[in-house]
Amino acid sequence: MTSNILIIGGGIAGPVTAMALREAGIDSTVYEAYDQTADGVGAFLGLAPNGLHALHVLGLDEQVRSAGFDSPDLRVGLTREKSVFETSFAGTRSDALPPITIKRGDLYSVLRDEAVRRGVRIVYGKRLVDASSTDTGVVARFAHGTTAEGDLLIGADGLQSRVRNLIDPTAPAPRYVPFLNTGGFAQGVAVDLPVGTTQMLFGRRAFFGYAPAPDGSVWWFANPAQRKELSRAELDAITSEQWRVRLVELFKDDDPLIGELIRATPVIPPCWATYDFPSAPRWHRGRMLIIGDAAHATSPSAGQGASMALEDAVELARCLRDLPDHTRAFTAYEGFRRERVERIVATGKRNGSQKGLGPIGRALLPLVFKVLPKPRLDWMYDYRSPWSEPVAV
Ligand SMILES: Cc1cc2nc3c(=O)[nH]c(=O)nc-3n(C[C@H](O)[C@H](O)[C@H](O)COP(=O)(O)OP(=O)(O)OC[C@H]3O[C@@H](n4cnc5c(N)ncnc54)[C@H](O)[C@@H]3O)c2cc1C
């Protein structure tokens, strides 16, 4: 029986896995590379009904929802006045919780605070550099020379996962998706859009989205195209004011509201390059397994990365709860998860590739949305983590 699990990564998947394991009667410790305050400033994300349901299973949905706001509705268009597509992201099930929008930092801190309140140990400043798995246990080695021993090691260490490479040194690198992400929180701009609706616009040169928040601010994101991959250092070298000038220029021929929102944003963080990770050949070896972005990162265009990480956490704990042999538990977990998450990553890639429309694409867009059947995404939103069902292999 597994009793002591080392979880590498204190982002989303790590603390939630630790809480799910506690529900399953299994002890674990989370090791996070950074200090507690290193969460992404200026970023926000959407949690879908499937992700919220995974939180609900662990009694975490109310805390998380109260740190964000409900955002069920989406409008997509070339202009604000005329949508080519309107939808609600609830899925078809009557038990669906409405999707929410939440600041990344708020989501991370709610999850970590709740994990600590429930007795999970989270150790900061522990960057995993190496690990080895034997017949009886696993040893993790951290930068600065400290070690930890456990029965199993779970890599919840994100897109650039070290655990993924320890499991499979030939694993491919994350795939670059040729657009950047930035965004912010505009103050004092009135937008004619109800709270709960997100408006997305295909601009002439880049994609833009915004959503009014209950406190009167307007949360927005932009996706400038970027063919050549830039390093983190290259992106960080561009100041907030330089990003502002670039973005205002990029959207100068689009709806003036976009420029207004960009100008009314106190700080514009450096852009993030976009990556996804379509398929890791190996998810586990010996006593080590990867979950969340470490195993299957999707580009933000799917709006599902965090929700998949939450589903992973619940499903892994269920497998370890019901299958005391870890190899059987890891194999069952992969069997339940792989097809679904890889399909979502492929959907995210497809959505992202439609963001950078040229003049012809823009001209054809209304027609395309009119004649083509609406994409069915219920399979993503309708998924429910089967926590109360025993694992049947
Ligand atoms: C711009 C942007 C927008 C997004 N929008 C959305 C959205 O709208 N909806 C959505 O669902 N998802 C969205 N995502 C994706 C979502 O953020 C990720 O899918 C999610 O954070 C994955 O959770 P995780 O726990 O697997 O990884 P992370 O949240 O990245 O956490 C990994 C943790 O591991 C730590 N770590 C890394 N290496 C080590 C090491 N060697 N040792 C110890 N610790 C380590 C990191 O510091 C980090 O804290 C977006 C992502 C980006 C970049």
The ligand as an SDF file (V2000), in Angstrom:
LIG
                    3D

 53 58  0  0  0  0  0  0  0  0999 V2000
   -1.0590   32.5020  -21.1110 C   0  0  0  0  0  0  0  0  0  0  0  0
   -1.7540   31.2780  -20.6270 C   0  0  0  0  0  0  0  0  0  0  0  0
   -3.1530   31.2640  -20.5620 C   0  0  0  0  0  0  0  0  0  0  0  0
   -3.8050   30.1000  -20.1170 C   0  0  0  0  0  0  0  0  0  0  0  0
   -5.1740   30.1120  -20.0740 N   0  0  0  0  0  0  0  0  0  0  0  0
   -5.8190   29.0170  -19.6240 C   0  0  0  0  0  0  0  0  0  0  0  0
   -7.2540   28.9920  -19.5110 C   0  0  0  0  0  0  0  0  0  0  0  0
   -7.9460   29.9670  -19.8370 O   0  0  0  0  0  0  0  0  0  0  0  0
   -7.8420   27.8740  -19.0180 N   0  0  0  0  0  0  0  0  0  0  0  0
   -7.1100   26.7810  -18.6110 C   0  0  0  0  0  0  0  0  0  0  0  0
   -7.7090   25.8000  -18.1490 O   0  0  0  0  0  0  0  0  0  0  0  0
   -5.7650   26.7710  -18.7150 N   0  0  0  0  0  0  0  0  0  0  0  0
   -5.1040   27.8410  -19.1910 C   0  0  0  0  0  0  0  0  0  0  0  0
   -3.7490   27.8320  -19.2890 N   0  0  0  0  0  0  0  0  0  0  0  0
   -3.0170   26.5960  -18.9510 C   0  0  0  0  0  0  0  0  0  0  0  0
   -2.8600   26.3850  -17.4550 C   0  0  0  0  0  0  0  0  0  0  0  0
   -2.2650   27.4870  -16.8400 O   0  0  0  0  0  0  0  0  0  0  0  0
   -2.0000   25.1240  -17.2450 C   0  0  0  0  0  0  0  0  0  0  0  0
   -2.5230   24.0720  -18.0010 O   0  0  0  0  0  0  0  0  0  0  0  0
   -1.9690   24.7250  -15.7680 C   0  0  0  0  0  0  0  0  0  0  0  0
   -1.3430   25.7390  -15.0150 O   0  0  0  0  0  0  0  0  0  0  0  0
   -1.2510   23.3830  -15.6020 C   0  0  0  0  0  0  0  0  0  0  0  0
   -1.1020   23.0870  -14.2290 O   0  0  0  0  0  0  0  0  0  0  0  0
    0.1550   22.2750  -13.7050 P   0  0  0  0  0  0  0  0  0  0  0  0
   -0.0010   22.1890  -12.2370 O   0  0  0  0  0  0  0  0  0  0  0  0
    0.2940   21.0330  -14.5210 O   0  0  0  0  0  0  0  0  0  0  0  0
    1.4150   23.1660  -14.0830 O   0  0  0  0  0  0  0  0  0  0  0  0
    1.8200   24.5920  -13.4910 P   0  0  0  0  0  0  0  0  0  0  0  0
    0.6330   25.3670  -13.0960 O   0  0  0  0  0  0  0  0  0  0  0  0
    2.7390   25.1940  -14.5190 O   0  0  0  0  0  0  0  0  0  0  0  0
    2.6450   24.2500  -12.1870 O   0  0  0  0  0  0  0  0  0  0  0  0
    3.9090   23.6150  -12.2420 C   0  0  0  0  0  0  0  0  0  0  0  0
    4.6660   23.9640  -10.9770 C   0  0  0  0  0  0  0  0  0  0  0  0
    5.8520   23.1670  -10.9170 O   0  0  0  0  0  0  0  0  0  0  0  0
    6.9330   23.9690  -10.4750 C   0  0  0  0  0  0  0  0  0  0  0  0
    8.1760   23.3480  -10.9580 N   0  0  0  0  0  0  0  0  0  0  0  0
    8.6440   23.3230  -12.2270 C   0  0  0  0  0  0  0  0  0  0  0  0
    9.8130   22.6360  -12.2850 N   0  0  0  0  0  0  0  0  0  0  0  0
   10.0840   22.2140  -11.0230 C   0  0  0  0  0  0  0  0  0  0  0  0
   11.1340   21.4480  -10.4320 C   0  0  0  0  0  0  0  0  0  0  0  0
   12.1590   20.9870  -11.1890 N   0  0  0  0  0  0  0  0  0  0  0  0
   11.1020   21.1900   -9.0990 N   0  0  0  0  0  0  0  0  0  0  0  0
   10.0680   21.6500   -8.3310 C   0  0  0  0  0  0  0  0  0  0  0  0
    9.0390   22.3810   -8.8430 N   0  0  0  0  0  0  0  0  0  0  0  0
    9.0310   22.6620  -10.1720 C   0  0  0  0  0  0  0  0  0  0  0  0
    6.6320   25.3330  -11.0870 C   0  0  0  0  0  0  0  0  0  0  0  0
    7.3100   26.3720  -10.4080 O   0  0  0  0  0  0  0  0  0  0  0  0
    5.1120   25.4240  -10.9310 C   0  0  0  0  0  0  0  0  0  0  0  0
    4.7280   25.9870   -9.6940 O   0  0  0  0  0  0  0  0  0  0  0  0
   -3.0590   28.9580  -19.7440 C   0  0  0  0  0  0  0  0  0  0  0  0
   -1.6610   28.9860  -19.8010 C   0  0  0  0  0  0  0  0  0  0  0  0
   -1.0130   30.1220  -20.2540 C   0  0  0  0  0  0  0  0  0  0  0  0
    0.5070   30.1220  -20.3320 C   0  0  0  0  0  0  0  0  0  0  0  0
  1  2  1  0
  2  3  1  0
  2 52  2  0
  3  4  2  0
  4  5  1  0
  4 50  1  0
  5  6  2  0
  6  7  1  0
  6 13  1  0
  7  8  2  0
  7  9  1  0
  9 10  1  0
 10 11  2  0
 10 12  1  0
 12 13  2  0
 13 14  1  0
 14 15  1  0
 14 50  1  0
 15 16  1  0
 16 17  1  0
 16 18  1  0
 18 19  1  0
 18 20  1  0
 20 21  1  0
 20 22  1  0
 22 23  1  0
 23 24  1  0
 24 25  2  0
 24 26  1  0
 24 27  1  0
 27 28  1  0
 28 29  2  0
 28 30  1  0
 28 31  1  0
 31 32  1  0
 32 33  1  0
 33 34  1  0
 33 48  1  0
 34 35  1  0
 35 36  1  0
 35 46  1  0
 36 37  1  0
 36 45  1  0
 37 38  2  0
 38 39  1  0
 39 40  1  0
 39 45  2  0
 40 41  1  0
 40 42  2  0
 42 43  1  0
 43 44  2  0
 44 45  1  0
 46 47  1  0
 46 48  1  0
 48 49  1  0
 50 51  2  0
 51 52  1  0
 52 53  1  0
M  END
$$$$
